[in-house]
């Protein structure tokens, strides 16, 4: 297993839901945009002994969730802060289009590339092409499959650990209730390494606690709202006494809440009939549910840490420094008890303008 990648050669969001929707519409439609950064001083990105400004290519597989929009904007902001020019593009969920967009970055001779791959395997040709051109590649929040001779750095949440911590908190809430709970887990697209880590973290937490939590339903979502809602509805019909639900992404909460409301099972924490709810991401919906008292806990990905680390990794690689192939974002669990203290670190709360 590769541990570090020596430096590869190379030349040198919002007050309302409406504002977030406008931002999403704008960035999805922008195709390729060149953004100038920098102030009057020499940027941190200037190669040693030279005066050329760096240009980094930023490509996201999609901007269809608040997390990806927040990450996209955080990376652009971090690059601008450091005086680095940006060329960016969105693949709209198409791996072939993403490969062509990365090749366009290479043709334009960008100094580094930061991108969110469609999945762990279809990104390999794009990484290979950048490797051959001597352009360092950093993957944001989604790692590539380990492949001999293919070099990249991934900045990702510690999905398994953070999920285990979140679900362990939920299990403790269940224990304090003094009764046994039947549980449902909504899993993501298992072609995504993040979804696998979150599923495994869930089972890590419930293992050994079967006297408190019995898993009776596993709902596949493939990161799709309708599929998630249908699965949760069916799960609640089969097991109407489910009282513990974890979702692998806060993005799916609207579907889950709709299903719970239909079953008259959506009640605030501490009230009769409350279903213990937990998630992963830390988006604006989760923040609102915490504030309103319906959500017990969620594992928050630190999007700003990941953005800063992504940019720093590119610069370190350009400087010839050794960089770990995997840099983990530990994230944190936010819940009713620490919401006041930690909400300023929650990216979803910032999106809501709180």
KAPESUL-V912487 format. One record per residue. N is the residue number from 1. RES is the residue in one small letter. SS is DSSP state (h for helix, s for strand, l for the rest). D_LAST is the distance of its C-alpha to the last C-alpha in Angstrom with 1 decimal. Layout:
BEGIN
n=N res=RES ss=SS d_last=D_LAST
n=N res=RES ss=SS d_last=D_LAST
END
This chain:
BEGIN
n=1 res=x ss=l d_last=42.6
n=2 res=x ss=l d_last=41.4
n=3 res=x ss=l d_last=39.3
n=4 res=x ss=s d_last=38.9
n=5 res=x ss=s d_last=39.3
n=6 res=x ss=l d_last=41.1
n=7 res=x ss=l d_last=39.8
n=8 res=x ss=l d_last=40.9
n=9 res=x ss=l d_last=42.6
n=10 res=x ss=l d_last=41.0
n=11 res=x ss=l d_last=41.1
n=12 res=x ss=l d_last=39.1
n=13 res=x ss=l d_last=11.2
n=14 res=x ss=l d_last=9.1
n=15 res=x ss=l d_last=8.2
n=16 res=x ss=l d_last=10.2
n=17 res=x ss=h d_last=12.6
n=18 res=x ss=h d_last=15.3
n=19 res=x ss=h d_last=14.1
n=20 res=x ss=h d_last=13.8
n=21 res=x ss=h d_last=17.3
n=22 res=x ss=h d_last=18.7
n=23 res=x ss=h d_last=17.7
n=24 res=x ss=h d_last=19.3
n=25 res=x ss=h d_last=22.3
n=26 res=x ss=h d_last=22.8
n=27 res=x ss=h d_last=22.8
n=28 res=x ss=h d_last=25.0
n=29 res=x ss=l d_last=27.5
n=30 res=x ss=l d_last=27.8
n=31 res=x ss=l d_last=30.6
n=32 res=x ss=l d_last=31.2
n=33 res=x ss=s d_last=29.5
n=34 res=x ss=s d_last=30.4
n=35 res=x ss=s d_last=27.7
n=36 res=x ss=l d_last=29.0
n=37 res=x ss=l d_last=27.2
n=38 res=x ss=l d_last=28.2
n=39 res=x ss=l d_last=28.9
n=40 res=x ss=l d_last=32.4
n=41 res=x ss=l d_last=33.0
n=42 res=x ss=l d_last=34.5
n=43 res=x ss=l d_last=31.8
n=44 res=x ss=l d_last=31.4
n=45 res=x ss=l d_last=32.5
n=46 res=x ss=l d_last=36.0
n=47 res=x ss=l d_last=38.7
n=48 res=x ss=l d_last=41.0
n=49 res=x ss=l d_last=43.7
n=50 res=x ss=l d_last=42.4
n=51 res=x ss=l d_last=40.4
n=52 res=x ss=l d_last=39.2
n=53 res=x ss=l d_last=35.5
n=54 res=x ss=l d_last=34.3
n=55 res=x ss=s d_last=33.1
n=56 res=x ss=s d_last=31.2
n=57 res=x ss=s d_last=31.2
n=58 res=x ss=s d_last=28.0
n=59 res=x ss=s d_last=28.6
n=60 res=x ss=s d_last=26.5
n=61 res=x ss=l d_last=28.3
n=62 res=x ss=l d_last=25.7
n=63 res=x ss=l d_last=22.3
n=64 res=x ss=l d_last=22.3
n=65 res=x ss=l d_last=19.3
n=66 res=x ss=h d_last=15.6
n=67 res=x ss=h d_last=16.6
n=68 res=x ss=h d_last=19.4
n=69 res=x ss=h d_last=17.5
n=70 res=x ss=h d_last=15.0
n=71 res=x ss=h d_last=18.1
n=72 res=x ss=h d_last=20.1
n=73 res=x ss=h d_last=17.7
n=74 res=x ss=h d_last=17.3
n=75 res=x ss=h d_last=21.1
n=76 res=x ss=h d_last=21.8
n=77 res=x ss=h d_last=19.5
n=78 res=x ss=h d_last=21.3
n=79 res=x ss=h d_last=24.6
n=80 res=x ss=h d_last=24.1
n=81 res=x ss=h d_last=23.1
n=82 res=x ss=l d_last=26.4
n=83 res=x ss=l d_last=28.5
n=84 res=x ss=l d_last=29.3
n=85 res=x ss=s d_last=30.0
n=86 res=x ss=s d_last=28.7
n=87 res=x ss=s d_last=30.6
n=88 res=x ss=s d_last=28.6
n=89 res=x ss=s d_last=29.5
n=90 res=x ss=s d_last=28.4
n=91 res=x ss=l d_last=31.0
n=92 res=x ss=l d_last=29.8
n=93 res=x ss=l d_last=30.9
n=94 res=x ss=l d_last=34.4
n=95 res=x ss=h d_last=35.8
n=96 res=x ss=h d_last=38.8
n=97 res=x ss=h d_last=36.6
n=98 res=x ss=h d_last=34.6
n=99 res=x ss=h d_last=37.8
n=100 res=x ss=h d_last=39.0
n=101 res=x ss=h d_last=35.8
n=102 res=x ss=h d_last=36.1
n=103 res=x ss=h d_last=39.7
n=104 res=x ss=h d_last=38.7
n=105 res=x ss=h d_last=36.6
n=106 res=x ss=h d_last=39.7
n=107 res=x ss=h d_last=42.0
n=108 res=x ss=l d_last=39.8
n=109 res=x ss=l d_last=40.2
n=110 res=x ss=l d_last=36.6
n=111 res=x ss=l d_last=36.4
n=112 res=x ss=s d_last=34.1
n=113 res=x ss=s d_last=32.3
n=114 res=x ss=s d_last=29.0
n=115 res=x ss=s d_last=28.7
n=116 res=x ss=s d_last=27.5
n=117 res=x ss=l d_last=30.8
n=118 res=x ss=l d_last=31.5
n=119 res=x ss=l d_last=32.9
n=120 res=x ss=l d_last=34.7
n=121 res=x ss=l d_last=38.1
n=122 res=x ss=l d_last=38.0
n=123 res=x ss=l d_last=36.4
n=124 res=x ss=h d_last=39.4
n=125 res=x ss=h d_last=41.5
n=126 res=x ss=h d_last=38.7
n=127 res=x ss=h d_last=38.3
n=128 res=x ss=h d_last=42.1
n=129 res=x ss=h d_last=42.4
n=130 res=x ss=h d_last=40.0
n=131 res=x ss=h d_last=41.9
n=132 res=x ss=h d_last=45.1
n=133 res=x ss=l d_last=43.8
n=134 res=x ss=l d_last=42.6
n=135 res=x ss=l d_last=39.0
n=136 res=x ss=s d_last=36.5
n=137 res=x ss=s d_last=34.2
n=138 res=x ss=s d_last=30.9
n=139 res=x ss=s d_last=29.4
n=140 res=x ss=s d_last=25.6
n=141 res=x ss=l d_last=24.6
n=142 res=x ss=l d_last=27.9
n=143 res=x ss=l d_last=31.3
n=144 res=x ss=l d_last=34.7
n=145 res=x ss=l d_last=37.6
n=146 res=x ss=l d_last=39.7
n=147 res=x ss=l d_last=42.6
n=148 res=x ss=l d_last=45.5
n=149 res=x ss=l d_last=45.5
n=150 res=x ss=l d_last=42.0
n=151 res=x ss=l d_last=39.6
n=152 res=x ss=l d_last=35.9
n=153 res=x ss=s d_last=33.0
n=154 res=x ss=s d_last=30.2
n=155 res=x ss=s d_last=26.7
n=156 res=x ss=s d_last=25.6
n=157 res=x ss=s d_last=23.6
n=158 res=x ss=l d_last=26.0
n=159 res=x ss=h d_last=25.9
n=160 res=x ss=h d_last=28.6
n=161 res=x ss=h d_last=27.6
n=162 res=x ss=h d_last=23.9
n=163 res=x ss=h d_last=24.9
n=164 res=x ss=h d_last=27.6
n=165 res=x ss=h d_last=25.2
n=166 res=x ss=h d_last=22.8
n=167 res=x ss=h d_last=25.8
n=168 res=x ss=h d_last=27.6
n=169 res=x ss=h d_last=24.8
n=170 res=x ss=h d_last=25.2
n=171 res=x ss=h d_last=29.0
n=172 res=x ss=h d_last=28.7
n=173 res=x ss=h d_last=26.8
n=174 res=x ss=h d_last=29.7
n=175 res=x ss=h d_last=32.2
n=176 res=x ss=h d_last=30.9
n=177 res=x ss=l d_last=31.3
n=178 res=x ss=l d_last=35.0
n=179 res=x ss=l d_last=35.9
n=180 res=x ss=l d_last=36.2
n=181 res=x ss=s d_last=33.7
n=182 res=x ss=s d_last=34.5
n=183 res=x ss=s d_last=32.0
n=184 res=x ss=s d_last=31.0
n=185 res=x ss=s d_last=29.6
n=186 res=x ss=s d_last=28.3
n=187 res=x ss=s d_last=29.4
n=188 res=x ss=l d_last=28.6
n=189 res=x ss=l d_last=31.1
n=190 res=x ss=l d_last=33.5
n=191 res=x ss=l d_last=34.6
n=192 res=x ss=l d_last=31.3
n=193 res=x ss=h d_last=31.6
n=194 res=x ss=h d_last=27.9
n=195 res=x ss=h d_last=28.8
n=196 res=x ss=h d_last=31.9
n=197 res=x ss=h d_last=30.1
n=198 res=x ss=h d_last=27.6
n=199 res=x ss=h d_last=30.5
n=200 res=x ss=h d_last=32.6
n=201 res=x ss=h d_last=29.9
n=202 res=x ss=h d_last=29.6
n=203 res=x ss=h d_last=33.4
n=204 res=x ss=h d_last=33.5
n=205 res=x ss=h d_last=31.3
n=206 res=x ss=h d_last=33.3
n=207 res=x ss=l d_last=36.6
n=208 res=x ss=l d_last=38.5
n=209 res=x ss=l d_last=36.4
n=210 res=x ss=l d_last=38.3
n=211 res=x ss=l d_last=39.2
n=212 res=x ss=l d_last=35.6
n=213 res=x ss=s d_last=34.3
n=214 res=x ss=s d_last=36.7
n=215 res=x ss=s d_last=35.5
n=216 res=x ss=s d_last=37.1
n=217 res=x ss=s d_last=35.2
n=218 res=x ss=s d_last=34.0
n=219 res=x ss=s d_last=32.5
n=220 res=x ss=s d_last=32.7
n=221 res=x ss=l d_last=30.0
n=222 res=x ss=l d_last=30.8
n=223 res=x ss=l d_last=27.1
n=224 res=x ss=l d_last=28.0
n=225 res=x ss=h d_last=26.2
n=226 res=x ss=h d_last=29.5
n=227 res=x ss=h d_last=31.4
n=228 res=x ss=h d_last=28.8
n=229 res=x ss=h d_last=28.8
n=230 res=x ss=h d_last=32.6
n=231 res=x ss=h d_last=32.9
n=232 res=x ss=h d_last=30.6
n=233 res=x ss=h d_last=32.5
n=234 res=x ss=h d_last=35.8
n=235 res=x ss=h d_last=34.8
n=236 res=x ss=h d_last=33.9
n=237 res=x ss=h d_last=37.1
n=238 res=x ss=h d_last=39.1
n=239 res=x ss=l d_last=37.4
n=240 res=x ss=l d_last=36.0
n=241 res=x ss=l d_last=35.5
n=242 res=x ss=s d_last=32.8
n=243 res=x ss=s d_last=30.2
n=244 res=x ss=s d_last=28.3
n=245 res=x ss=s d_last=26.6
n=246 res=x ss=s d_last=25.1
n=247 res=x ss=s d_last=24.0
n=248 res=x ss=l d_last=24.4
n=249 res=x ss=l d_last=21.3
n=250 res=x ss=h d_last=18.1
n=251 res=x ss=h d_last=19.2
n=252 res=x ss=h d_last=21.9
n=253 res=x ss=h d_last=20.0
n=254 res=x ss=h d_last=20.5
n=255 res=x ss=h d_last=24.2
n=256 res=x ss=h d_last=24.3
n=257 res=x ss=h d_last=22.6
n=258 res=x ss=h d_last=25.0
n=259 res=x ss=h d_last=27.9
n=260 res=x ss=h d_last=26.9
n=261 res=x ss=h d_last=26.6
n=262 res=x ss=h d_last=30.0
n=263 res=x ss=l d_last=31.4
n=264 res=x ss=l d_last=29.8
n=265 res=x ss=l d_last=28.2
n=266 res=x ss=l d_last=24.5
n=267 res=x ss=l d_last=23.8
n=268 res=x ss=l d_last=21.2
n=269 res=x ss=l d_last=21.6
n=270 res=x ss=l d_last=24.5
n=271 res=x ss=l d_last=26.1
n=272 res=x ss=l d_last=29.4
n=273 res=x ss=l d_last=29.5
n=274 res=x ss=l d_last=26.1
n=275 res=x ss=l d_last=26.2
n=276 res=x ss=s d_last=24.8
n=277 res=x ss=s d_last=22.2
n=278 res=x ss=s d_last=21.1
n=279 res=x ss=s d_last=20.1
n=280 res=x ss=s d_last=19.6
n=281 res=x ss=s d_last=17.2
n=282 res=x ss=l d_last=13.6
n=283 res=x ss=l d_last=12.5
n=284 res=x ss=h d_last=10.0
n=285 res=x ss=h d_last=12.7
n=286 res=x ss=h d_last=13.1
n=287 res=x ss=h d_last=9.6
n=288 res=x ss=h d_last=10.1
n=289 res=x ss=h d_last=13.6
n=290 res=x ss=h d_last=12.8
n=291 res=x ss=h d_last=10.7
n=292 res=x ss=h d_last=13.7
n=293 res=x ss=l d_last=16.2
n=294 res=x ss=l d_last=18.0
n=295 res=x ss=l d_last=17.4
n=296 res=x ss=l d_last=19.2
n=297 res=x ss=s d_last=18.1
n=298 res=x ss=s d_last=17.4
n=299 res=x ss=s d_last=18.5
n=300 res=x ss=s d_last=16.0
n=301 res=x ss=l d_last=17.5
n=302 res=x ss=l d_last=16.5
n=303 res=x ss=h d_last=16.5
n=304 res=x ss=h d_last=16.4
n=305 res=x ss=h d_last=19.3
n=306 res=x ss=h d_last=21.2
n=307 res=x ss=h d_last=20.9
n=308 res=x ss=h d_last=22.1
n=309 res=x ss=h d_last=24.8
n=310 res=x ss=h d_last=26.0
n=311 res=x ss=h d_last=26.5
n=312 res=x ss=h d_last=28.1
n=313 res=x ss=h d_last=30.4
n=314 res=x ss=h d_last=31.7
n=315 res=x ss=h d_last=32.5
n=316 res=x ss=h d_last=34.2
n=317 res=x ss=h d_last=36.3
n=318 res=x ss=h d_last=37.4
n=319 res=x ss=l d_last=38.4
n=320 res=x ss=l d_last=40.6
n=321 res=x ss=l d_last=38.7
n=322 res=x ss=l d_last=38.7
n=323 res=x ss=s d_last=35.4
n=324 res=x ss=s d_last=34.9
n=325 res=x ss=l d_last=35.0
n=326 res=x ss=s d_last=32.1
n=327 res=x ss=s d_last=29.0
n=328 res=x ss=s d_last=26.8
n=329 res=x ss=s d_last=23.1
n=330 res=x ss=l d_last=23.1
n=331 res=x ss=l d_last=19.5
n=332 res=x ss=s d_last=18.5
n=333 res=x ss=s d_last=18.3
n=334 res=x ss=s d_last=15.3
n=335 res=x ss=s d_last=16.3
n=336 res=x ss=l d_last=16.1
n=337 res=x ss=l d_last=17.7
n=338 res=x ss=l d_last=15.5
n=339 res=x ss=h d_last=12.0
n=340 res=x ss=h d_last=11.1
n=341 res=x ss=h d_last=12.8
n=342 res=x ss=h d_last=11.8
n=343 res=x ss=h d_last=8.3
n=344 res=x ss=h d_last=7.8
n=345 res=x ss=h d_last=10.8
n=346 res=x ss=l d_last=9.9
n=347 res=x ss=h d_last=10.0
n=348 res=x ss=h d_last=9.0
n=349 res=x ss=h d_last=5.5
n=350 res=x ss=h d_last=5.7
n=351 res=x ss=h d_last=7.7
n=352 res=x ss=l d_last=5.5
n=353 res=x ss=l d_last=3.8
n=354 res=x ss=l d_last=0.0
END
